[in-house]
């Protein structure tokens, strides 16, 4: 399906013509405001090992990254033996998921956009979170069963490399069977944008004012909310 589209940011509208065959959505920070949960969990992990860090420091440390990659850095910082890696990952996952399930973190305008695009082209999710954790968070949300519209959930948790490595998006593109230049990725983090551009996809960067600031230089478009994005039928 080919959709000429218009990206609206604030009071300005930039009209572009682009083939759109599919959308790939990050989950944490794009569909659910759960990047903050990662930061809170990492604060708790550091405290567990006797070091207090601020929310801003924790956000900078983990924002947009694969949990296992973050825990590798924790191991280096605290000189944790390799044999304890799985236990550390389990602790991080349990802490993060407990925080995620403590509230409804859905971003309504993002979910609405996801559903609107799903009515036009295939959509899928590419995330550093485990698929089970994504489904649990979505199940308790007031937004309901929007995941039923997703062609698949591609998690980086089972891959050898997480974002910013492009592998997760390369695999997702293979599964969709769509050309990179006609596939639009919606990301919120600098590492996610790097991963998507490394896979040669188009990128919409969601830069919500309340979110931890990220470098969105490489994105094709930057918007403060997905309700500012619309696609015009040609």
ZICOR-V490454 format. One record per helix or strand. SS is the DSSP state (H for helix, E for strand). FROM is the first residue (numbers start at 0). TO is the last residue. Records with the same first field share a line. If there is no record, write none. Layout:
SS = FROM-TO  FROM-TO
//
This chain:
E = 4-8  11-15  21-24  27-27  31-31  105-105  121-126  149-154  182-186  201-205  220-222  228-229
H = 34-47  54-61  66-77  81-99  107-117  130-138  145-148  166-175  179-181  189-197  225-227
//
